[in-house]
């Protein structure tokens, strides 16, 4: 039962009075979005644990965007132009000012074969292999950048988050 400004009561009368709140499920409104322990295929660090943290629609669909990007990149006759159209910086800066230089793009295909469900209270989980009809394949991309004297792998989201360097090099630095 939910609370009304005029106190809790049962709904045994016509519903013609005004309320200062939205009604939930059962009052001709859609049910709340489903919560689940893990939202599949989100980038690392963007979990939905179902306890109030909202994930932006952009992040919820990131796996679909990445899939479309991987398909287009694989089919592109000119990968460099494709990256330019997608606004992937060849030379970019992190928020802290660190400069990175794009060396290569790696594509991988993964197949989800099993699932885990935590037991109440945490600390343990149940593993279950997925039936064939529930397995899923997905393409992923790694953007390999040179950062100082080492290489780093960035996700599509991380690569797009770089600030393009105005001094895009045509030669060495």
Secondary structure, DSSP 8 states (H G I E B T S, - for coil): ----TT------S---S--SS---TTSSS-------S--TT--TT----SSS----HHHHTHHHHHHHHHHHHHH-S-HHHHHHHTT--SEEE-TT--EEEEEEEEEEEEEE-EEEEE-TTSS-EEEEE--GGG-EEEEEEEEEEEETTEEEEE-HHHHHHSEE-SS--SS--
